[in-house]
Amino acid sequence: MTFISYAQNFEDIILWRALKHIENGFYIDVGAWSPDLDTVTRAFYEHGWRGINVEPNYEFHAQLQARRTRDINLRIAISDKPGTLVMNFLSNPGLSTLDEAIAQRHARTGLTIDKQDVVVTNLATLWKQHVPEDQDVHFLKVDVEGLEEAALRGNDWSKYRPWIVVVEATLPMSQQESHDTWEPMLLAADYRFAYADGLNRFYVAHEHAELLPAFKYPPNFFDDFKLNAQHQAEFSAQQAFSEASTAIMAERERVKWLENEWNAAKNRVEEQISEVAAVRDRTMQLEVQLTNRSQSLDSTTQVLTLERERVKWLENEWNAAKSRAEEQISELAVVRDRTMQLEVQLTKRSQALDSTTQVLTQERERVKWLENEWNAAKVKIDELNGHSHYWWTVADNMNHELQSVKSSYCWRISRPLRDAFDLLLRVWIMFASIPKTVKGSIRGLLSSILAGLINFSLAHPKIKVQALALLRRSPALEARLRRFAAARGIIPGGKTVLICSEEKFERSIEHLNLTPSVRRVYADLMAAKERCRKRGY
């Protein structure tokens, strides 16, 4: 494949001869200038390489950013140490320099100077910051317009070693060599001089001495290269030839189209000639027909006169009908207005009817709901009437049963006992408030009464049961009555006749075959006892 050279002095051809076996190589271009013109790296970039371009000029740095997207493009300058220096940007941008003396020499030739502060770093710092640790740099190109010595001095050649170093070796815009100030530095760093092209000097690292034979001869026929200008000229010529060929083909197509159009026009003319002959024949026929028609025209004129008179009569009729129609249209407009008014009224009435219908529907639903509620209430009232009748019956039965209890024999025979017990309670309350001298007499009287009550109860079994039920919840009263009965000799000292334990009394009551009315009396007595107990009697 033919190699396209973009460099100013064939530098890329020499480097490609030595490094074309490297795939995806890496380069550092200090003073890169344009990405397309007089550039050493564009051919390598087009072959898949990438690298670092150092260019302080704003315009060319922007071009590099746009065209070299795989590269690292730095808008800085290179010297022996980092910092900030004044850069002399000349009207010929390829001659911009940090060297004030060189800038003034260019100014004397008529070039203008624009001084700007630029960031400066050295090669060692650049290498450390931007070159991966495992990445070889296959060539380093240095073109800094007279400041090559400072740029080379800023590298650590023992640590950062590009395979090939290319350095501009003449003073700017002259053939005067300037390498004697910096070449000893490279030779001392174990680099070997390999080639000089009149503008640059090439050096190869000792560890890559196998590349030295590639620098034996200058660029020649066997490098199979073309200059970019030649390539562009050939491309332009080929493009022009292609455009000319395309134009010729278009003209040939146009000629062919014109021939076809001519033949088509010729055929149309012949057809038109035939049509003219036919038209002539047709004209003669029409002339004969015209003569015949002229003769009939006279008769037709008479008919036409009659028809015109009829048309005039019809016009008069039409005007009259038109007047009547206009009157009817006026009437129709009035009718339409009235119809519109009626439609508006009808719409309002319809809306009112709709709202009334909705209210009526709601009222009907409410009436239906009230009927349902009334029916439910009637059912509930009937149910309550039934319950009321039932409870009145129960109450009546209970009243009859209470009356039967009060008229029963047990209730009547227990009345003296109930009255005596109530009397004892009242007397006891009164007894607690009288003097001791009176208490003795009353105590004797009450003792006699109590003894008589006990004897009466023992003589009547049913009353005895009632007395036991009365005393079953007061153990203290039970004990006192037992002692009282024993002291009077009513019962033996160890015999329990009248007084028994509450539990035994309840068990005895449960085993007695009492009537329901007696059991209710027993329950009333127990309730009265409980009330007395709560009152402290």
ZADREN-459800 format. One record per residue (C-alpha): residue in one letter; x, y, z. Coordinates in steps of 0.02 Angstrom, whole numbers, plus 50000, padded with zeros to 5 digits. Layout:
<nodes>
[node "a",[X,Y,Z]]
...
</nodes>
This chain:
<nodes>
[node "m",[50000,50000,50000]]
[node "t",[50072,50169,49949]]
[node "f",[50125,50277,50098]]
[node "i",[50060,50457,50095]]
[node "s",[50186,50579,50168]]
[node "y",[50125,50739,50255]]
[node "a",[50290,50793,50332]]
[node "q",[50391,50946,50283]]
[node "n",[50555,50855,50246]]
[node "f",[50507,50669,50227]]
[node "e",[50530,50636,50414]]
[node "d",[50376,50523,50420]]
[node "i",[50445,50415,50276]]
[node "i",[50606,50378,50371]]
[node "l",[50511,50343,50532]]
[node "w",[50383,50233,50442]]
[node "r",[50525,50132,50364]]
[node "a",[50591,50095,50540]]
[node "l",[50424,50072,50630]]
[node "k",[50296,50006,50504]]
[node "h",[50300,49836,50590]]
[node "i",[50225,49917,50748]]
[node "e",[50036,49909,50763]]
[node "n",[49946,50044,50861]]
[node "g",[50106,50133,50908]]
[node "f",[50128,50288,51018]]
[node "y",[50214,50454,50984]]
[node "i",[50250,50622,51068]]
[node "d",[50254,50775,50953]]
[node "v",[50324,50931,51038]]
[node "g",[50283,51079,50925]]
[node "a",[50148,50986,50831]]
[node "w",[50085,51141,50735]]
[node "s",[49946,51091,50611]]
[node "p",[49858,50922,50616]]
[node "d",[49865,50913,50424]]
[node "l",[50004,51026,50355]]
[node "d",[50191,50985,50373]]
[node "t",[50148,50860,50509]]
[node "v",[50255,50709,50553]]
[node "t",[50114,50616,50644]]
[node "r",[49961,50621,50528]]
[node "a",[50017,50469,50424]]
[node "f",[50043,50370,50585]]
[node "y",[49874,50426,50654]]
[node "e",[49790,50366,50492]]
[node "h",[49875,50196,50519]]
[node "g",[49796,50177,50692]]
[node "w",[49929,50257,50801]]
[node "r",[49894,50383,50940]]
[node "g",[49998,50497,51050]]
[node "i",[50025,50667,51130]]
[node "n",[50025,50831,51032]]
[node "v",[50101,50984,51118]]
[node "e",[50050,51149,51035]]
[node "p",[50033,51317,51128]]
[node "n",[49953,51407,50980]]
[node "y",[49765,51423,51016]]
[node "e",[49709,51406,50834]]
[node "f",[49812,51251,50796]]
[node "h",[49771,51172,50964]]
[node "a",[49585,51191,50923]]
[node "q",[49615,51106,50754]]
[node "l",[49706,50963,50841]]
[node "q",[49562,50944,50963]]
[node "a",[49439,50930,50819]]
[node "r",[49542,50817,50704]]
[node "r",[49642,50708,50825]]
[node "t",[49509,50639,50941]]
[node "r",[49613,50486,50991]]
[node "d",[49763,50595,51037]]
[node "i",[49801,50693,51196]]
[node "n",[49813,50875,51139]]
[node "l",[49897,50995,51262]]
[node "r",[49899,51185,51243]]
[node "i",[50064,51209,51335]]
[node "a",[50249,51239,51297]]
[node "i",[50400,51127,51339]]
[node "s",[50557,51186,51429]]
[node "d",[50674,51118,51563]]
[node "k",[50558,51152,51712]]
[node "p",[50373,51185,51745]]
[node "g",[50305,51361,51764]]
[node "t",[50239,51505,51660]]
[node "l",[50338,51595,51523]]
[node "v",[50305,51730,51393]]
[node "m",[50274,51655,51221]]
[node "n",[50308,51755,51064]]
[node "f",[50169,51714,50940]]
[node "l",[50225,51774,50768]]
[node "s",[50119,51817,50618]]
[node "n",[50198,51663,50537]]
[node "p",[50133,51540,50670]]
[node "g",[50261,51406,50627]]
[node "l",[50399,51520,50695]]
[node "s",[50322,51557,50867]]
[node "t",[50453,51537,51004]]
[node "l",[50496,51559,51187]]
[node "d",[50669,51628,51138]]
[node "e",[50660,51819,51143]]
[node "a",[50817,51841,51034]]
[node "i",[50749,51731,50895]]
[node "a",[50581,51820,50904]]
[node "q",[50665,51991,50884]]
[node "r",[50765,51927,50735]]
[node "h",[50602,51875,50651]]
[node "a",[50525,52043,50695]]
[node "r",[50663,52131,50599]]
[node "t",[50606,52037,50443]]
[node "g",[50434,52116,50458]]
[node "l",[50341,51985,50560]]
[node "t",[50228,52045,50702]]
[node "i",[50237,51978,50879]]
[node "d",[50094,51941,51001]]
[node "k",[50160,51906,51175]]
[node "q",[50057,51792,51288]]
[node "d",[50088,51699,51450]]
[node "v",[50085,51511,51425]]
[node "v",[50095,51363,51543]]
[node "v",[50263,51274,51531]]
[node "t",[50309,51097,51585]]
[node "n",[50454,50977,51552]]
[node "l",[50461,50811,51463]]
[node "a",[50481,50710,51624]]
[node "t",[50322,50784,51700]]
[node "l",[50226,50765,51536]]
[node "w",[50281,50583,51523]]
[node "k",[50234,50545,51703]]
[node "q",[50062,50626,51690]]
[node "h",[50004,50569,51517]]
[node "v",[50100,50411,51464]]
[node "p",[50037,50247,51540]]
[node "e",[50172,50150,51634]]
[node "d",[50170,50000,51516]]
[node "q",[50162,50107,51357]]
[node "d",[50317,50121,51245]]
[node "v",[50346,50287,51157]]
[node "h",[50405,50238,50983]]
[node "f",[50465,50410,50931]]
[node "l",[50484,50584,51006]]
[node "k",[50489,50734,50889]]
[node "v",[50552,50902,50956]]
[node "d",[50530,51064,50855]]
[node "v",[50531,51212,50975]]
[node "e",[50614,51348,50869]]
[node "g",[50783,51367,50955]]
[node "l",[50739,51301,51128]]
[node "e",[50783,51117,51093]]
[node "e",[50921,51110,51225]]
[node "a",[50804,51162,51367]]
[node "a",[50668,51044,51305]]
[node "l",[50787,50893,51302]]
[node "r",[50864,50939,51468]]
[node "g",[50693,50927,51551]]
[node "n",[50680,50737,51524]]
[node "d",[50740,50594,51635]]
[node "w",[50828,50495,51499]]
[node "s",[50869,50351,51616]]
[node "k",[50684,50322,51651]]
[node "y",[50586,50390,51502]]
[node "r",[50665,50323,51342]]
[node "p",[50579,50342,51173]]
[node "w",[50641,50220,51041]]
[node "i",[50683,50358,50916]]
[node "v",[50715,50544,50947]]
[node "v",[50694,50670,50804]]
[node "v",[50757,50847,50841]]
[node "e",[50759,51000,50729]]
[node "a",[50947,51034,50712]]
[node "t",[50959,51204,50624]]
[node "l",[50924,51380,50678]]
[node "p",[50750,51441,50625]]
[node "m",[50737,51485,50439]]
[node "s",[50921,51440,50405]]
[node "q",[51037,51294,50367]]
[node "q",[51153,51338,50511]]
[node "e",[51167,51182,50620]]
[node "s",[51131,51201,50806]]
[node "h",[51146,51023,50872]]
[node "d",[51316,51047,50954]]
[node "t",[51231,51122,51109]]
[node "w",[51116,50974,51145]]
[node "e",[51180,50820,51050]]
[node "p",[51306,50773,51187]]
[node "m",[51158,50757,51305]]
[node "l",[51078,50622,51196]]
[node "l",[51240,50531,51163]]
[node "a",[51275,50528,51351]]
[node "a",[51100,50453,51375]]
[node "d",[51156,50305,51265]]
[node "y",[51069,50361,51106]]
[node "r",[51155,50333,50938]]
[node "f",[51154,50456,50795]]
[node "a",[51063,50374,50649]]
[node "y",[51023,50500,50512]]
[node "a",[51020,50685,50464]]
[node "d",[50904,50754,50329]]
[node "g",[50973,50932,50322]]
[node "l",[50841,50996,50443]]
[node "n",[50825,50862,50579]]
[node "r",[50939,50736,50662]]
[node "f",[50876,50561,50708]]
[node "y",[50938,50462,50859]]
[node "v",[50901,50279,50907]]
[node "a",[50906,50211,51085]]
[node "h",[51045,50085,51116]]
[node "e",[50917,49952,51169]]
[node "h",[50833,49967,50997]]
[node "a",[50990,49966,50890]]
[node "e",[50903,49844,50771]]
[node "l",[50815,49997,50697]]
[node "l",[50977,50081,50640]]
[node "p",[50984,49998,50465]]
[node "a",[50819,50082,50422]]
[node "f",[50911,50251,50426]]
[node "k",[51051,50202,50306]]
[node "y",[50975,50286,50151]]
[node "p",[50866,50438,50124]]
[node "p",[50687,50417,50061]]
[node "n",[50687,50334,49891]]
[node "f",[50586,50239,49761]]
[node "f",[50581,50080,49866]]
[node "d",[50488,50166,50007]]
[node "d",[50334,50170,49892]]
[node "f",[50274,50340,49948]]
[node "k",[50184,50491,49882]]
[node "l",[50189,50668,49944]]
[node "n",[50025,50732,50007]]
[node "a",[50026,50869,49874]]
[node "q",[50049,50739,49738]]
[node "h",[49917,50630,49815]]
[node "q",[49797,50777,49824]]
[node "a",[49837,50825,49644]]
[node "e",[49807,50647,49584]]
[node "f",[49649,50639,49685]]
[node "s",[49591,50805,49612]]
[node "a",[49635,50746,49437]]
[node "q",[49545,50582,49464]]
[node "q",[49397,50676,49534]]
[node "a",[49400,50795,49384]]
[node "f",[49414,50647,49265]]
[node "s",[49268,50563,49352]]
[node "e",[49167,50724,49341]]
[node "a",[49213,50743,49156]]
[node "s",[49167,50562,49122]]
[node "t",[49004,50588,49211]]
[node "a",[48973,50747,49108]]
[node "i",[49013,50656,48945]]
[node "m",[48896,50516,48990]]
[node "a",[48763,50645,49031]]
[node "e",[48790,50731,48863]]
[node "r",[48779,50564,48774]]
[node "e",[48618,50528,48863]]
[node "r",[48555,50702,48816]]
[node "v",[48599,50675,48632]]
[node "k",[48511,50509,48635]]
[node "w",[48361,50592,48716]]
[node "l",[48364,50730,48583]]
[node "e",[48367,50600,48444]]
[node "n",[48219,50514,48520]]
[node "e",[48130,50681,48537]]
[node "w",[48169,50722,48353]]
[node "n",[48100,50555,48293]]
[node "a",[47947,50579,48401]]
[node "a",[47922,50757,48332]]
[node "k",[47944,50693,48155]]
[node "n",[47812,50561,48184]]
[node "r",[47696,50691,48259]]
[node "v",[47720,50806,48105]]
[node "e",[47676,50663,47987]]
[node "e",[47524,50625,48093]]
[node "q",[47475,50810,48089]]
[node "i",[47493,50813,47897]]
[node "s",[47374,50666,47887]]
[node "e",[47259,50754,48008]]
[node "v",[47264,50913,47898]]
[node "a",[47209,50814,47746]]
[node "a",[47070,50737,47847]]
[node "v",[47022,50911,47909]]
[node "r",[47012,50975,47729]]
[node "d",[46896,50833,47682]]
[node "r",[46794,50866,47835]]
[node "t",[46788,51053,47793]]
[node "m",[46716,51019,47622]]
[node "q",[46584,50908,47699]]
[node "l",[46545,51043,47826]]
[node "e",[46526,51174,47687]]
[node "v",[46396,51065,47604]]
[node "q",[46309,51040,47769]]
[node "l",[46319,51230,47801]]
[node "t",[46226,51265,47639]]
[node "n",[46092,51145,47690]]
[node "r",[46086,51218,47864]]
[node "s",[46072,51397,47795]]
[node "q",[45918,51347,47703]]
[node "s",[45842,51275,47857]]
[node "l",[45899,51426,47960]]
[node "d",[45767,51538,47885]]
[node "s",[45629,51424,47939]]
[node "t",[45712,51407,48107]]
[node "t",[45717,51598,48123]]
[node "q",[45530,51607,48109]]
[node "v",[45512,51474,48242]]
[node "l",[45638,51569,48348]]
[node "t",[45533,51728,48337]]
[node "l",[45384,51633,48402]]
[node "e",[45491,51558,48540]]
[node "r",[45556,51729,48590]]
[node "e",[45380,51791,48612]]
[node "r",[45343,51638,48717]]
[node "v",[45501,51670,48819]]
[node "k",[45445,51849,48851]]
[node "w",[45278,51786,48913]]
[node "l",[45368,51660,49023]]
[node "e",[45480,51800,49091]]
[node "n",[45326,51899,49142]]
[node "e",[45256,51744,49226]]
[node "w",[45424,51716,49308]]
[node "n",[45429,51894,49378]]
[node "a",[45255,51874,49450]]
[node "a",[45301,51707,49525]]
[node "k",[45461,51786,49592]]
[node "s",[45362,51923,49679]]
[node "r",[45246,51795,49757]]
[node "a",[45396,51692,49810]]
[node "e",[45477,51844,49894]]
[node "e",[45316,51876,49989]]
[node "q",[45312,51694,50042]]
[node "i",[45496,51705,50092]]
[node "s",[45455,51855,50203]]
[node "e",[45313,51758,50281]]
[node "l",[45427,51609,50299]]
[node "a",[45555,51718,50392]]
[node "v",[45420,51773,50513]]
[node "v",[45366,51593,50535]]
[node "r",[45547,51543,50564]]
[node "d",[45569,51677,50697]]
[node "r",[45409,51620,50783]]
[node "t",[45467,51440,50768]]
[node "m",[45633,51484,50847]]
[node "q",[45543,51571,50991]]
[node "l",[45431,51421,51013]]
[node "e",[45583,51306,51008]]
[node "v",[45667,51411,51145]]
[node "q",[45507,51404,51249]]
[node "l",[45493,51218,51214]]
[node "t",[45673,51192,51271]]
[node "k",[45641,51288,51432]]
[node "r",[45480,51192,51462]]
[node "s",[45570,51028,51425]]
[node "q",[45707,51073,51549]]
[node "a",[45576,51121,51680]]
[node "l",[45483,50959,51642]]
[node "d",[45644,50859,51663]]
[node "s",[45681,50940,51831]]
[node "t",[45498,50915,51885]]
[node "t",[45507,50734,51828]]
[node "q",[45666,50709,51931]]
[node "v",[45583,50788,52085]]
[node "l",[45427,50680,52056]]
[node "t",[45536,50524,52040]]
[node "q",[45626,50569,52202]]
[node "e",[45459,50600,52290]]
[node "r",[45391,50434,52225]]
[node "e",[45545,50346,52291]]
[node "r",[45525,50436,52459]]
[node "v",[45339,50387,52466]]
[node "k",[45390,50208,52426]]
[node "w",[45522,50214,52563]]
[node "l",[45395,50288,52688]]
[node "e",[45271,50150,52643]]
[node "n",[45406,50020,52676]]
[node "e",[45450,50106,52840]]
[node "w",[45264,50114,52888]]
[node "n",[45242,49928,52849]]
[node "a",[45397,49888,52950]]
[node "a",[45334,49999,53093]]
[node "k",[45164,49911,53087]]
[node "v",[45251,49743,53098]]
[node "k",[45357,49808,53243]]
[node "i",[45202,49880,53331]]
[node "d",[45112,49713,53311]]
[node "e",[45264,49625,53380]]
[node "l",[45274,49747,53528]]
[node "n",[45087,49725,53560]]
[node "g",[45116,49538,53566]]
[node "h",[45263,49560,53686]]
[node "s",[45161,49682,53792]]
[node "h",[45016,49559,53803]]
[node "y",[45139,49422,53850]]
[node "w",[45218,49523,53990]]
[node "w",[45049,49582,54054]]
[node "t",[44999,49399,54062]]
[node "v",[45161,49356,54153]]
[node "a",[45137,49502,54273]]
[node "d",[44957,49451,54304]]
[node "n",[45011,49271,54337]]
[node "m",[45147,49330,54455]]
[node "n",[45023,49441,54546]]
[node "h",[44902,49294,54564]]
[node "e",[45044,49186,54623]]
[node "l",[45098,49320,54750]]
[node "q",[44920,49333,54814]]
[node "s",[44913,49143,54828]]
[node "v",[45077,49145,54925]]
[node "k",[45013,49278,55043]]
[node "s",[44853,49181,55071]]
[node "s",[44946,49015,55095]]
[node "y",[44958,48927,55261]]
[node "c",[45147,48944,55272]]
[node "w",[45141,49131,55247]]
[node "r",[45007,49149,55379]]
[node "i",[45092,49040,55510]]
[node "s",[45260,49126,55482]]
[node "r",[45187,49298,55508]]
[node "p",[45210,49296,55698]]
[node "l",[45391,49248,55671]]
[node "r",[45418,49389,55545]]
[node "d",[45332,49514,55658]]
[node "a",[45431,49455,55809]]
[node "f",[45594,49467,55714]]
[node "d",[45553,49644,55657]]
[node "l",[45504,49686,55837]]
[node "l",[45669,49617,55901]]
[node "l",[45765,49724,55777]]
[node "r",[45672,49881,55829]]
[node "v",[45693,49838,56013]]
[node "w",[45877,49804,55988]]
[node "i",[45900,49974,55910]]
[node "m",[45804,50055,56054]]
[node "f",[45898,49949,56180]]
[node "a",[46064,50014,56123]]
[node "s",[46014,50192,56175]]
[node "i",[45937,50165,56351]]
[node "p",[46028,50163,56522]]
[node "k",[46107,50005,56592]]
[node "t",[45983,49990,56738]]
[node "v",[45841,49982,56615]]
[node "k",[45937,49868,56498]]
[node "g",[45941,49730,56630]]
[node "s",[45751,49726,56647]]
[node "i",[45725,49734,56461]]
[node "r",[45857,49599,56433]]
[node "g",[45762,49481,56548]]
[node "l",[45598,49518,56460]]
[node "l",[45676,49494,56289]]
[node "s",[45760,49335,56344]]
[node "s",[45591,49264,56396]]
[node "i",[45516,49316,56230]]
[node "l",[45663,49242,56134]]
[node "a",[45652,49079,56232]]
[node "g",[45466,49070,56193]]
[node "l",[45500,49099,56008]]
[node "i",[45631,48962,56007]]
[node "n",[45516,48839,56090]]
[node "f",[45376,48887,55970]]
[node "s",[45490,48860,55821]]
[node "l",[45549,48691,55885]]
[node "a",[45369,48638,55907]]
[node "h",[45325,48680,55726]]
[node "p",[45440,48599,55593]]
[node "k",[45394,48717,55450]]
[node "i",[45430,48871,55557]]
[node "k",[45592,48789,55611]]
[node "v",[45644,48775,55427]]
[node "q",[45601,48958,55399]]
[node "a",[45704,49009,55553]]
[node "l",[45853,48908,55493]]
[node "a",[45841,48994,55323]]
[node "l",[45839,49162,55409]]
[node "l",[45995,49128,55514]]
[node "r",[46100,49036,55385]]
[node "r",[46199,49191,55331]]
[node "s",[46243,49255,55507]]
[node "p",[46364,49136,55593]]
[node "a",[46389,49255,55740]]
[node "l",[46201,49265,55775]]
[node "e",[46191,49075,55757]]
[node "a",[46326,49051,55890]]
[node "r",[46243,49171,56012]]
[node "l",[46071,49088,55992]]
[node "r",[46153,48918,56020]]
[node "r",[46232,48977,56181]]
[node "f",[46069,49061,56234]]
[node "a",[45966,48903,56203]]
[node "a",[46093,48794,56294]]
[node "a",[46098,48914,56444]]
[node "r",[45906,48909,56460]]
[node "g",[45904,48720,56444]]
[node "i",[45803,48725,56285]]
[node "i",[45931,48615,56197]]
[node "p",[46070,48508,56272]]
[node "g",[46242,48585,56278]]
[node "g",[46315,48476,56137]]
[node "k",[46157,48457,56031]]
[node "t",[46124,48564,55878]]
[node "v",[45939,48571,55853]]
[node "l",[45888,48748,55815]]
[node "i",[46054,48816,55760]]
[node "c",[46157,48734,55624]]
[node "s",[46292,48788,55502]]
[node "e",[46242,48887,55351]]
[node "e",[46304,48755,55229]]
[node "k",[46210,48615,55317]]
[node "f",[46053,48723,55321]]
[node "e",[46065,48755,55134]]
[node "r",[46088,48570,55099]]
[node "s",[45937,48530,55209]]
[node "i",[45831,48659,55117]]
[node "e",[45885,48587,54948]]
[node "h",[45828,48412,55001]]
[node "l",[45659,48471,55067]]
[node "n",[45510,48446,54952]]
[node "l",[45446,48626,54962]]
[node "t",[45314,48703,54851]]
[node "p",[45363,48844,54732]]
[node "s",[45271,48972,54838]]
[node "v",[45367,48919,54994]]
[node "r",[45529,48930,54903]]
[node "r",[45486,49111,54850]]
[node "v",[45448,49153,55032]]
[node "y",[45614,49078,55080]]
[node "a",[45699,49187,54949]]
[node "d",[45612,49343,55017]]
[node "l",[45671,49302,55193]]
[node "m",[45848,49280,55133]]
[node "a",[45841,49450,55045]]
[node "a",[45774,49534,55203]]
[node "k",[45914,49454,55305]]
[node "e",[46044,49518,55183]]
[node "r",[45973,49695,55194]]
[node "c",[45983,49687,55384]]
[node "r",[46159,49624,55378]]
[node "k",[46211,49769,55266]]
[node "r",[46129,49893,55385]]
[node "g",[46227,49819,55532]]
[node "y",[46080,49747,55633]]
</nodes>
